């Protein structure tokens, strides 16, 4: 069928999906620039 599945990423913060050019994992989400785009929210202490 000539069909392929592109491997992409989804930002857990803003739900932005994208396919990276580089093979290595992107450092930040290209949309919201969060460095924690691949991490779901966990228990967050009131660190502020
Ligand atoms: Zn994002």
mmCIF file of the protein (N, C-alpha, C, O) and its ligand, coordinates in Angstrom:
data_MODEL
# 
_entry.id   MODEL 
# 
loop_
_entity.id 
_entity.type 
_entity.pdbx_number_of_molecules 
1 polymer     1 
2 non-polymer 1 
# 
_entity_poly.entity_id                      1 
_entity_poly.type                           'polypeptide(L)' 
_entity_poly.nstd_linkage                   no 
_entity_poly.nstd_monomer                   no 
_entity_poly.pdbx_seq_one_letter_code       
;(UNK)(UNK)(UNK)(UNK)(UNK)(UNK)(UNK)(UNK)(UNK)(UNK)(UNK)(UNK)(UNK)(UNK)(UNK)(UNK)
(UNK)(UNK)(UNK)(UNK)(UNK)(UNK)(UNK)(UNK)(UNK)(UNK)(UNK)(UNK)(UNK)(UNK)(UNK)(UNK)
(UNK)(UNK)(UNK)(UNK)(UNK)(UNK)(UNK)(UNK)(UNK)(UNK)(UNK)(UNK)(UNK)(UNK)(UNK)(UNK)
;
_entity_poly.pdbx_seq_one_letter_code_can   XXXXXXXXXXXXXXXXXXXXXXXXXXXXXXXXXXXXXXXXXXXXXXXX 
_entity_poly.pdbx_strand_id                 A 
# 
loop_
_entity_poly_seq.entity_id 
_entity_poly_seq.num 
_entity_poly_seq.mon_id 
_entity_poly_seq.hetero 
1 1  UNK n 
1 2  UNK n 
1 3  UNK n 
1 4  UNK n 
1 5  UNK n 
1 6  UNK n 
1 7  UNK n 
1 8  UNK n 
1 9  UNK n 
1 10 UNK n 
1 11 UNK n 
1 12 UNK n 
1 13 UNK n 
1 14 UNK n 
1 15 UNK n 
1 16 UNK n 
1 17 UNK n 
1 18 UNK n 
1 19 UNK n 
1 20 UNK n 
1 21 UNK n 
1 22 UNK n 
1 23 UNK n 
1 24 UNK n 
1 25 UNK n 
1 26 UNK n 
1 27 UNK n 
1 28 UNK n 
1 29 UNK n 
1 30 UNK n 
1 31 UNK n 
1 32 UNK n 
1 33 UNK n 
1 34 UNK n 
1 35 UNK n 
1 36 UNK n 
1 37 UNK n 
1 38 UNK n 
1 39 UNK n 
1 40 UNK n 
1 41 UNK n 
1 42 UNK n 
1 43 UNK n 
1 44 UNK n 
1 45 UNK n 
1 46 UNK n 
1 47 UNK n 
1 48 UNK n 
# 
loop_
_struct_asym.id 
_struct_asym.entity_id 
A 1 
B 2 
# 
loop_
_chem_comp.id 
_chem_comp.type 
_chem_comp.mon_nstd_flag 
UNK 'L-peptide linking' . 
ZN  non-polymer         . 
# 
_pdbx_entity_nonpoly.entity_id   2 
_pdbx_entity_nonpoly.name        ? 
_pdbx_entity_nonpoly.comp_id     ZN 
# 
_pdbx_nonpoly_scheme.asym_id         B 
_pdbx_nonpoly_scheme.entity_id       2 
_pdbx_nonpoly_scheme.mon_id          ZN 
_pdbx_nonpoly_scheme.ndb_seq_num     1 
_pdbx_nonpoly_scheme.pdb_seq_num     101 
_pdbx_nonpoly_scheme.auth_seq_num    101 
_pdbx_nonpoly_scheme.pdb_mon_id      ZN 
_pdbx_nonpoly_scheme.auth_mon_id     ZN 
_pdbx_nonpoly_scheme.pdb_strand_id   A 
_pdbx_nonpoly_scheme.pdb_ins_code    . 
# 
loop_
_atom_site.group_PDB 
_atom_site.id 
_atom_site.type_symbol 
_atom_site.label_atom_id 
_atom_site.label_alt_id 
_atom_site.label_comp_id 
_atom_site.label_asym_id 
_atom_site.label_entity_id 
_atom_site.label_seq_id 
_atom_site.pdbx_PDB_ins_code 
_atom_site.Cartn_x 
_atom_site.Cartn_y 
_atom_site.Cartn_z 
_atom_site.occupancy 
_atom_site.B_iso_or_equiv 
_atom_site.pdbx_formal_charge 
_atom_site.auth_seq_id 
_atom_site.auth_comp_id 
_atom_site.auth_asym_id 
_atom_site.auth_atom_id 
_atom_site.pdbx_PDB_model_num 
ATOM   1   N  N  . UNK A 1 1  ? 0.823  -1.215 0.000  1.00 0.00 ? 1   UNK A N  1 
ATOM   2   C  CA . UNK A 1 1  ? 0.000  0.000  0.000  1.00 0.00 ? 1   UNK A CA 1 
ATOM   3   C  C  . UNK A 1 1  ? 0.851  1.255  0.000  1.00 0.00 ? 1   UNK A C  1 
ATOM   4   O  O  . UNK A 1 1  ? 0.358  2.364  -0.210 1.00 0.00 ? 1   UNK A O  1 
ATOM   5   N  N  . UNK A 1 2  ? 2.117  1.062  0.236  1.00 0.00 ? 2   UNK A N  1 
ATOM   6   C  CA . UNK A 1 2  ? 2.997  2.231  0.285  1.00 0.00 ? 2   UNK A CA 1 
ATOM   7   C  C  . UNK A 1 2  ? 2.716  3.110  1.474  1.00 0.00 ? 2   UNK A C  1 
ATOM   8   O  O  . UNK A 1 2  ? 3.028  4.300  1.492  1.00 0.00 ? 2   UNK A O  1 
ATOM   9   N  N  . UNK A 1 3  ? 2.124  2.496  2.456  1.00 0.00 ? 3   UNK A N  1 
ATOM   10  C  CA . UNK A 1 3  ? 1.774  3.317  3.607  1.00 0.00 ? 3   UNK A CA 1 
ATOM   11  C  C  . UNK A 1 3  ? 2.813  3.182  4.706  1.00 0.00 ? 3   UNK A C  1 
ATOM   12  O  O  . UNK A 1 3  ? 3.278  2.084  5.014  1.00 0.00 ? 3   UNK A O  1 
ATOM   13  N  N  . UNK A 1 4  ? 3.154  4.272  5.267  1.00 0.00 ? 4   UNK A N  1 
ATOM   14  C  CA . UNK A 1 4  ? 4.100  4.225  6.369  1.00 0.00 ? 4   UNK A CA 1 
ATOM   15  C  C  . UNK A 1 4  ? 3.538  4.984  7.559  1.00 0.00 ? 4   UNK A C  1 
ATOM   16  O  O  . UNK A 1 4  ? 2.690  5.868  7.436  1.00 0.00 ? 4   UNK A O  1 
ATOM   17  N  N  . UNK A 1 5  ? 4.029  4.611  8.660  1.00 0.00 ? 5   UNK A N  1 
ATOM   18  C  CA . UNK A 1 5  ? 3.649  5.354  9.852  1.00 0.00 ? 5   UNK A CA 1 
ATOM   19  C  C  . UNK A 1 5  ? 4.835  6.205  10.269 1.00 0.00 ? 5   UNK A C  1 
ATOM   20  O  O  . UNK A 1 5  ? 5.905  5.702  10.610 1.00 0.00 ? 5   UNK A O  1 
ATOM   21  N  N  . UNK A 1 6  ? 4.617  7.456  10.234 1.00 0.00 ? 6   UNK A N  1 
ATOM   22  C  CA . UNK A 1 6  ? 5.687  8.347  10.648 1.00 0.00 ? 6   UNK A CA 1 
ATOM   23  C  C  . UNK A 1 6  ? 5.770  8.377  12.161 1.00 0.00 ? 6   UNK A C  1 
ATOM   24  O  O  . UNK A 1 6  ? 4.773  8.487  12.875 1.00 0.00 ? 6   UNK A O  1 
ATOM   25  N  N  . UNK A 1 7  ? 6.958  8.279  12.594 1.00 0.00 ? 7   UNK A N  1 
ATOM   26  C  CA . UNK A 1 7  ? 7.134  8.372  14.025 1.00 0.00 ? 7   UNK A CA 1 
ATOM   27  C  C  . UNK A 1 7  ? 7.169  9.846  14.420 1.00 0.00 ? 7   UNK A C  1 
ATOM   28  O  O  . UNK A 1 7  ? 7.944  10.649 13.900 1.00 0.00 ? 7   UNK A O  1 
ATOM   29  N  N  . UNK A 1 8  ? 6.315  10.143 15.336 1.00 0.00 ? 8   UNK A N  1 
ATOM   30  C  CA . UNK A 1 8  ? 6.267  11.535 15.746 1.00 0.00 ? 8   UNK A CA 1 
ATOM   31  C  C  . UNK A 1 8  ? 6.194  11.652 17.247 1.00 0.00 ? 8   UNK A C  1 
ATOM   32  O  O  . UNK A 1 8  ? 6.256  10.671 17.987 1.00 0.00 ? 8   UNK A O  1 
ATOM   33  N  N  . UNK A 1 9  ? 6.062  12.864 17.652 1.00 0.00 ? 9   UNK A N  1 
ATOM   34  C  CA . UNK A 1 9  ? 5.987  13.125 19.077 1.00 0.00 ? 9   UNK A CA 1 
ATOM   35  C  C  . UNK A 1 9  ? 4.731  13.913 19.384 1.00 0.00 ? 9   UNK A C  1 
ATOM   36  O  O  . UNK A 1 9  ? 4.179  14.601 18.526 1.00 0.00 ? 9   UNK A O  1 
ATOM   37  N  N  . UNK A 1 10 ? 4.305  13.800 20.594 1.00 0.00 ? 10  UNK A N  1 
ATOM   38  C  CA . UNK A 1 10 ? 3.200  14.639 21.032 1.00 0.00 ? 10  UNK A CA 1 
ATOM   39  C  C  . UNK A 1 10 ? 3.592  15.293 22.342 1.00 0.00 ? 10  UNK A C  1 
ATOM   40  O  O  . UNK A 1 10 ? 4.135  14.659 23.247 1.00 0.00 ? 10  UNK A O  1 
ATOM   41  N  N  . UNK A 1 11 ? 3.307  16.550 22.412 1.00 0.00 ? 11  UNK A N  1 
ATOM   42  C  CA . UNK A 1 11 ? 3.610  17.303 23.618 1.00 0.00 ? 11  UNK A CA 1 
ATOM   43  C  C  . UNK A 1 11 ? 2.521  17.064 24.653 1.00 0.00 ? 11  UNK A C  1 
ATOM   44  O  O  . UNK A 1 11 ? 1.336  17.259 24.382 1.00 0.00 ? 11  UNK A O  1 
ATOM   45  N  N  . UNK A 1 12 ? 2.927  16.650 25.812 1.00 0.00 ? 12  UNK A N  1 
ATOM   46  C  CA . UNK A 1 12 ? 1.957  16.377 26.867 1.00 0.00 ? 12  UNK A CA 1 
ATOM   47  C  C  . UNK A 1 12 ? 1.415  17.663 27.468 1.00 0.00 ? 12  UNK A C  1 
ATOM   48  O  O  . UNK A 1 12 ? 0.449  17.653 28.232 1.00 0.00 ? 12  UNK A O  1 
ATOM   49  N  N  . UNK A 1 13 ? 2.032  18.726 27.123 1.00 0.00 ? 13  UNK A N  1 
ATOM   50  C  CA . UNK A 1 13 ? 1.603  20.004 27.697 1.00 0.00 ? 13  UNK A CA 1 
ATOM   51  C  C  . UNK A 1 13 ? 0.553  20.681 26.819 1.00 0.00 ? 13  UNK A C  1 
ATOM   52  O  O  . UNK A 1 13 ? -0.503 21.095 27.298 1.00 0.00 ? 13  UNK A O  1 
ATOM   53  N  N  . UNK A 1 14 ? 0.859  20.785 25.539 1.00 0.00 ? 14  UNK A N  1 
ATOM   54  C  CA . UNK A 1 14 ? -0.068 21.513 24.664 1.00 0.00 ? 14  UNK A CA 1 
ATOM   55  C  C  . UNK A 1 14 ? -0.703 20.602 23.617 1.00 0.00 ? 14  UNK A C  1 
ATOM   56  O  O  . UNK A 1 14 ? -1.489 21.054 22.784 1.00 0.00 ? 14  UNK A O  1 
ATOM   57  N  N  . UNK A 1 15 ? -0.357 19.319 23.665 1.00 0.00 ? 15  UNK A N  1 
ATOM   58  C  CA . UNK A 1 15 ? -0.906 18.315 22.750 1.00 0.00 ? 15  UNK A CA 1 
ATOM   59  C  C  . UNK A 1 15 ? -0.527 18.554 21.292 1.00 0.00 ? 15  UNK A C  1 
ATOM   60  O  O  . UNK A 1 15 ? -1.170 18.040 20.376 1.00 0.00 ? 15  UNK A O  1 
ATOM   61  N  N  . UNK A 1 16 ? 0.487  19.313 21.100 1.00 0.00 ? 16  UNK A N  1 
ATOM   62  C  CA . UNK A 1 16 ? 0.986  19.546 19.753 1.00 0.00 ? 16  UNK A CA 1 
ATOM   63  C  C  . UNK A 1 16 ? 1.696  18.284 19.260 1.00 0.00 ? 16  UNK A C  1 
ATOM   64  O  O  . UNK A 1 16 ? 2.468  17.664 19.991 1.00 0.00 ? 16  UNK A O  1 
ATOM   65  N  N  . UNK A 1 17 ? 1.418  17.920 18.011 1.00 0.00 ? 17  UNK A N  1 
ATOM   66  C  CA . UNK A 1 17 ? 2.083  16.759 17.428 1.00 0.00 ? 17  UNK A CA 1 
ATOM   67  C  C  . UNK A 1 17 ? 3.015  17.222 16.335 1.00 0.00 ? 17  UNK A C  1 
ATOM   68  O  O  . UNK A 1 17 ? 2.705  18.138 15.572 1.00 0.00 ? 17  UNK A O  1 
ATOM   69  N  N  . UNK A 1 18 ? 4.134  16.590 16.274 1.00 0.00 ? 18  UNK A N  1 
ATOM   70  C  CA . UNK A 1 18 ? 5.059  16.930 15.208 1.00 0.00 ? 18  UNK A CA 1 
ATOM   71  C  C  . UNK A 1 18 ? 5.992  15.773 14.917 1.00 0.00 ? 18  UNK A C  1 
ATOM   72  O  O  . UNK A 1 18 ? 6.186  14.876 15.737 1.00 0.00 ? 18  UNK A O  1 
ATOM   73  N  N  . UNK A 1 19 ? 6.558  15.821 13.734 1.00 0.00 ? 19  UNK A N  1 
ATOM   74  C  CA . UNK A 1 19 ? 7.518  14.810 13.334 1.00 0.00 ? 19  UNK A CA 1 
ATOM   75  C  C  . UNK A 1 19 ? 8.882  15.479 13.271 1.00 0.00 ? 19  UNK A C  1 
ATOM   76  O  O  . UNK A 1 19 ? 9.083  16.436 12.523 1.00 0.00 ? 19  UNK A O  1 
ATOM   77  N  N  . UNK A 1 20 ? 9.784  14.983 14.039 1.00 0.00 ? 20  UNK A N  1 
ATOM   78  C  CA . UNK A 1 20 ? 11.090 15.629 14.118 1.00 0.00 ? 20  UNK A CA 1 
ATOM   79  C  C  . UNK A 1 20 ? 11.934 15.359 12.882 1.00 0.00 ? 20  UNK A C  1 
ATOM   80  O  O  . UNK A 1 20 ? 11.834 14.300 12.263 1.00 0.00 ? 20  UNK A O  1 
ATOM   81  N  N  . UNK A 1 21 ? 12.744 16.308 12.545 1.00 0.00 ? 21  UNK A N  1 
ATOM   82  C  CA . UNK A 1 21 ? 13.678 16.104 11.434 1.00 0.00 ? 21  UNK A CA 1 
ATOM   83  C  C  . UNK A 1 21 ? 14.850 15.252 11.891 1.00 0.00 ? 21  UNK A C  1 
ATOM   84  O  O  . UNK A 1 21 ? 15.297 14.342 11.193 1.00 0.00 ? 21  UNK A O  1 
ATOM   85  N  N  . UNK A 1 22 ? 15.322 15.566 13.053 1.00 0.00 ? 22  UNK A N  1 
ATOM   86  C  CA . UNK A 1 22 ? 16.471 14.828 13.566 1.00 0.00 ? 22  UNK A CA 1 
ATOM   87  C  C  . UNK A 1 22 ? 16.018 13.517 14.170 1.00 0.00 ? 22  UNK A C  1 
ATOM   88  O  O  . UNK A 1 22 ? 14.864 13.356 14.568 1.00 0.00 ? 22  UNK A O  1 
ATOM   89  N  N  . UNK A 1 23 ? 16.936 12.603 14.228 1.00 0.00 ? 23  UNK A N  1 
ATOM   90  C  CA . UNK A 1 23 ? 16.607 11.321 14.836 1.00 0.00 ? 23  UNK A CA 1 
ATOM   91  C  C  . UNK A 1 23 ? 16.565 11.429 16.349 1.00 0.00 ? 23  UNK A C  1 
ATOM   92  O  O  . UNK A 1 23 ? 15.829 10.716 17.031 1.00 0.00 ? 23  UNK A O  1 
ATOM   93  N  N  . UNK A 1 24 ? 17.363 12.324 16.835 1.00 0.00 ? 24  UNK A N  1 
ATOM   94  C  CA . UNK A 1 24 ? 17.397 12.429 18.284 1.00 0.00 ? 24  UNK A CA 1 
ATOM   95  C  C  . UNK A 1 24 ? 16.173 13.155 18.811 1.00 0.00 ? 24  UNK A C  1 
ATOM   96  O  O  . UNK A 1 24 ? 15.534 13.950 18.122 1.00 0.00 ? 24  UNK A O  1 
ATOM   97  N  N  . UNK A 1 25 ? 15.886 12.852 20.029 1.00 0.00 ? 25  UNK A N  1 
ATOM   98  C  CA . UNK A 1 25 ? 14.712 13.414 20.669 1.00 0.00 ? 25  UNK A CA 1 
ATOM   99  C  C  . UNK A 1 25 ? 14.844 14.930 20.829 1.00 0.00 ? 25  UNK A C  1 
ATOM   100 O  O  . UNK A 1 25 ? 15.871 15.434 21.285 1.00 0.00 ? 25  UNK A O  1 
ATOM   101 N  N  . UNK A 1 26 ? 13.810 15.625 20.453 1.00 0.00 ? 26  UNK A N  1 
ATOM   102 C  CA . UNK A 1 26 ? 13.871 17.074 20.586 1.00 0.00 ? 26  UNK A CA 1 
ATOM   103 C  C  . UNK A 1 26 ? 13.917 17.504 22.044 1.00 0.00 ? 26  UNK A C  1 
ATOM   104 O  O  . UNK A 1 26 ? 13.350 16.857 22.925 1.00 0.00 ? 26  UNK A O  1 
ATOM   105 N  N  . UNK A 1 27 ? 14.595 18.593 22.269 1.00 0.00 ? 27  UNK A N  1 
ATOM   106 C  CA . UNK A 1 27 ? 14.756 19.080 23.634 1.00 0.00 ? 27  UNK A CA 1 
ATOM   107 C  C  . UNK A 1 27 ? 13.503 19.773 24.139 1.00 0.00 ? 27  UNK A C  1 
ATOM   108 O  O  . UNK A 1 27 ? 13.128 19.650 25.305 1.00 0.00 ? 27  UNK A O  1 
ATOM   109 N  N  . UNK A 1 28 ? 12.874 20.495 23.248 1.00 0.00 ? 28  UNK A N  1 
ATOM   110 C  CA . UNK A 1 28 ? 11.686 21.238 23.655 1.00 0.00 ? 28  UNK A CA 1 
ATOM   111 C  C  . UNK A 1 28 ? 10.583 21.046 22.636 1.00 0.00 ? 28  UNK A C  1 
ATOM   112 O  O  . UNK A 1 28 ? 10.838 20.691 21.485 1.00 0.00 ? 28  UNK A O  1 
ATOM   113 N  N  . UNK A 1 29 ? 9.379  21.279 23.061 1.00 0.00 ? 29  UNK A N  1 
ATOM   114 C  CA . UNK A 1 29 ? 8.247  21.279 22.140 1.00 0.00 ? 29  UNK A CA 1 
ATOM   115 C  C  . UNK A 1 29 ? 8.381  22.494 21.228 1.00 0.00 ? 29  UNK A C  1 
ATOM   116 O  O  . UNK A 1 29 ? 8.584  23.607 21.712 1.00 0.00 ? 29  UNK A O  1 
ATOM   117 N  N  . UNK A 1 30 ? 8.272  22.296 19.928 1.00 0.00 ? 30  UNK A N  1 
ATOM   118 C  CA . UNK A 1 30 ? 8.426  23.413 19.001 1.00 0.00 ? 30  UNK A CA 1 
ATOM   119 C  C  . UNK A 1 30 ? 7.322  24.446 19.121 1.00 0.00 ? 30  UNK A C  1 
ATOM   120 O  O  . UNK A 1 30 ? 7.458  25.571 18.641 1.00 0.00 ? 30  UNK A O  1 
ATOM   121 N  N  . UNK A 1 31 ? 6.258  24.070 19.747 1.00 0.00 ? 31  UNK A N  1 
ATOM   122 C  CA . UNK A 1 31 ? 5.151  25.011 19.864 1.00 0.00 ? 31  UNK A CA 1 
ATOM   123 C  C  . UNK A 1 31 ? 5.184  25.786 21.176 1.00 0.00 ? 31  UNK A C  1 
ATOM   124 O  O  . UNK A 1 31 ? 5.234  27.015 21.189 1.00 0.00 ? 31  UNK A O  1 
ATOM   125 N  N  . UNK A 1 32 ? 5.155  25.046 22.270 1.00 0.00 ? 32  UNK A N  1 
ATOM   126 C  CA . UNK A 1 32 ? 5.090  25.741 23.559 1.00 0.00 ? 32  UNK A CA 1 
ATOM   127 C  C  . UNK A 1 32 ? 6.465  25.874 24.213 1.00 0.00 ? 32  UNK A C  1 
ATOM   128 O  O  . UNK A 1 32 ? 6.609  26.482 25.274 1.00 0.00 ? 32  UNK A O  1 
ATOM   129 N  N  . UNK A 1 33 ? 7.456  25.302 23.566 1.00 0.00 ? 33  UNK A N  1 
ATOM   130 C  CA . UNK A 1 33 ? 8.848  25.431 24.011 1.00 0.00 ? 33  UNK A CA 1 
ATOM   131 C  C  . UNK A 1 33 ? 9.103  24.817 25.378 1.00 0.00 ? 33  UNK A C  1 
ATOM   132 O  O  . UNK A 1 33 ? 10.094 25.128 26.040 1.00 0.00 ? 33  UNK A O  1 
ATOM   133 N  N  . UNK A 1 34 ? 8.207  23.952 25.786 1.00 0.00 ? 34  UNK A N  1 
ATOM   134 C  CA . UNK A 1 34 ? 8.409  23.344 27.090 1.00 0.00 ? 34  UNK A CA 1 
ATOM   135 C  C  . UNK A 1 34 ? 9.441  22.220 27.014 1.00 0.00 ? 34  UNK A C  1 
ATOM   136 O  O  . UNK A 1 34 ? 9.348  21.348 26.151 1.00 0.00 ? 34  UNK A O  1 
ATOM   137 N  N  . UNK A 1 35 ? 10.413 22.239 27.905 1.00 0.00 ? 35  UNK A N  1 
ATOM   138 C  CA . UNK A 1 35 ? 11.381 21.153 27.943 1.00 0.00 ? 35  UNK A CA 1 
ATOM   139 C  C  . UNK A 1 35 ? 10.804 19.892 28.560 1.00 0.00 ? 35  UNK A C  1 
ATOM   140 O  O  . UNK A 1 35 ? 11.438 18.836 28.543 1.00 0.00 ? 35  UNK A O  1 
ATOM   141 N  N  . UNK A 1 36 ? 9.622  20.003 29.095 1.00 0.00 ? 36  UNK A N  1 
ATOM   142 C  CA . UNK A 1 36 ? 8.977  18.854 29.725 1.00 0.00 ? 36  UNK A CA 1 
ATOM   143 C  C  . UNK A 1 36 ? 7.819  18.340 28.886 1.00 0.00 ? 36  UNK A C  1 
ATOM   144 O  O  . UNK A 1 36 ? 6.875  17.751 29.411 1.00 0.00 ? 36  UNK A O  1 
ATOM   145 N  N  . UNK A 1 37 ? 7.896  18.564 27.600 1.00 0.00 ? 37  UNK A N  1 
ATOM   146 C  CA . UNK A 1 37 ? 6.807  18.189 26.699 1.00 0.00 ? 37  UNK A CA 1 
ATOM   147 C  C  . UNK A 1 37 ? 6.519  16.696 26.718 1.00 0.00 ? 37  UNK A C  1 
ATOM   148 O  O  . UNK A 1 37 ? 5.400  16.268 26.435 1.00 0.00 ? 37  UNK A O  1 
ATOM   149 N  N  . UNK A 1 38 ? 7.550  15.895 27.058 1.00 0.00 ? 38  UNK A N  1 
ATOM   150 C  CA . UNK A 1 38 ? 7.362  14.443 27.004 1.00 0.00 ? 38  UNK A CA 1 
ATOM   151 C  C  . UNK A 1 38 ? 6.962  13.866 28.355 1.00 0.00 ? 38  UNK A C  1 
ATOM   152 O  O  . UNK A 1 38 ? 6.826  12.652 28.510 1.00 0.00 ? 38  UNK A O  1 
ATOM   153 N  N  . UNK A 1 39 ? 6.781  14.726 29.303 1.00 0.00 ? 39  UNK A N  1 
ATOM   154 C  CA . UNK A 1 39 ? 6.435  14.239 30.633 1.00 0.00 ? 39  UNK A CA 1 
ATOM   155 C  C  . UNK A 1 39 ? 5.037  14.678 31.013 1.00 0.00 ? 39  UNK A C  1 
ATOM   156 O  O  . UNK A 1 39 ? 4.667  15.848 30.915 1.00 0.00 ? 39  UNK A O  1 
ATOM   157 N  N  . UNK A 1 40 ? 4.285  13.699 31.445 1.00 0.00 ? 40  UNK A N  1 
ATOM   158 C  CA . UNK A 1 40 ? 2.957  14.060 31.918 1.00 0.00 ? 40  UNK A CA 1 
ATOM   159 C  C  . UNK A 1 40 ? 3.070  14.700 33.279 1.00 0.00 ? 40  UNK A C  1 
ATOM   160 O  O  . UNK A 1 40 ? 4.028  14.503 34.026 1.00 0.00 ? 40  UNK A O  1 
ATOM   161 N  N  . UNK A 1 41 ? 2.079  15.448 33.552 1.00 0.00 ? 41  UNK A N  1 
ATOM   162 C  CA . UNK A 1 41 ? 2.060  16.106 34.856 1.00 0.00 ? 41  UNK A CA 1 
ATOM   163 C  C  . UNK A 1 41 ? 2.016  15.070 35.963 1.00 0.00 ? 41  UNK A C  1 
ATOM   164 O  O  . UNK A 1 41 ? 1.221  14.131 35.936 1.00 0.00 ? 41  UNK A O  1 
ATOM   165 N  N  . UNK A 1 42 ? 2.864  15.261 36.905 1.00 0.00 ? 42  UNK A N  1 
ATOM   166 C  CA . UNK A 1 42 ? 2.828  14.396 38.075 1.00 0.00 ? 42  UNK A CA 1 
ATOM   167 C  C  . UNK A 1 42 ? 2.372  15.233 39.251 1.00 0.00 ? 42  UNK A C  1 
ATOM   168 O  O  . UNK A 1 42 ? 1.949  16.382 39.125 1.00 0.00 ? 42  UNK A O  1 
ATOM   169 N  N  . UNK A 1 43 ? 2.480  14.596 40.387 1.00 0.00 ? 43  UNK A N  1 
ATOM   170 C  CA . UNK A 1 43 ? 2.207  15.384 41.588 1.00 0.00 ? 43  UNK A CA 1 
ATOM   171 C  C  . UNK A 1 43 ? 3.202  16.530 41.638 1.00 0.00 ? 43  UNK A C  1 
ATOM   172 O  O  . UNK A 1 43 ? 4.417  16.335 41.610 1.00 0.00 ? 43  UNK A O  1 
ATOM   173 N  N  . UNK A 1 44 ? 2.672  17.677 41.711 1.00 0.00 ? 44  UNK A N  1 
ATOM   174 C  CA . UNK A 1 44 ? 3.553  18.841 41.733 1.00 0.00 ? 44  UNK A CA 1 
ATOM   175 C  C  . UNK A 1 44 ? 3.520  19.468 43.116 1.00 0.00 ? 44  UNK A C  1 
ATOM   176 O  O  . UNK A 1 44 ? 2.472  19.812 43.663 1.00 0.00 ? 44  UNK A O  1 
ATOM   177 N  N  . UNK A 1 45 ? 4.683  19.590 43.628 1.00 0.00 ? 45  UNK A N  1 
ATOM   178 C  CA . UNK A 1 45 ? 4.751  20.283 44.903 1.00 0.00 ? 45  UNK A CA 1 
ATOM   179 C  C  . UNK A 1 45 ? 4.618  21.774 44.680 1.00 0.00 ? 45  UNK A C  1 
ATOM   180 O  O  . UNK A 1 45 ? 4.929  22.285 43.604 1.00 0.00 ? 45  UNK A O  1 
ATOM   181 N  N  . UNK A 1 46 ? 4.174  22.433 45.659 1.00 0.00 ? 46  UNK A N  1 
ATOM   182 C  CA . UNK A 1 46 ? 4.059  23.879 45.537 1.00 0.00 ? 46  UNK A CA 1 
ATOM   183 C  C  . UNK A 1 46 ? 5.448  24.515 45.658 1.00 0.00 ? 46  UNK A C  1 
ATOM   184 O  O  . UNK A 1 46 ? 5.847  25.034 46.701 1.00 0.00 ? 46  UNK A O  1 
ATOM   185 N  N  . UNK A 1 47 ? 6.134  24.444 44.562 1.00 0.00 ? 47  UNK A N  1 
ATOM   186 C  CA . UNK A 1 47 ? 7.525  24.895 44.584 1.00 0.00 ? 47  UNK A CA 1 
ATOM   187 C  C  . UNK A 1 47 ? 7.661  26.368 44.270 1.00 0.00 ? 47  UNK A C  1 
ATOM   188 O  O  . UNK A 1 47 ? 8.758  26.926 44.310 1.00 0.00 ? 47  UNK A O  1 
ATOM   189 N  N  . UNK A 1 48 ? 6.588  26.968 43.972 1.00 0.00 ? 48  UNK A N  1 
ATOM   190 C  CA . UNK A 1 48 ? 6.676  28.396 43.638 1.00 0.00 ? 48  UNK A CA 1 
ATOM   191 C  C  . UNK A 1 48 ? 6.745  29.198 44.933 1.00 0.00 ? 48  UNK A C  1 
ATOM   192 O  O  . UNK A 1 48 ? 6.823  30.426 44.895 1.00 0.00 ? 48  UNK A O  1 
HETATM 193 ZN ZN . ZN  B 2 .  ? 3.946  21.852 23.612 1.00 0.00 ? 101 ZN  A ZN 1 
# 
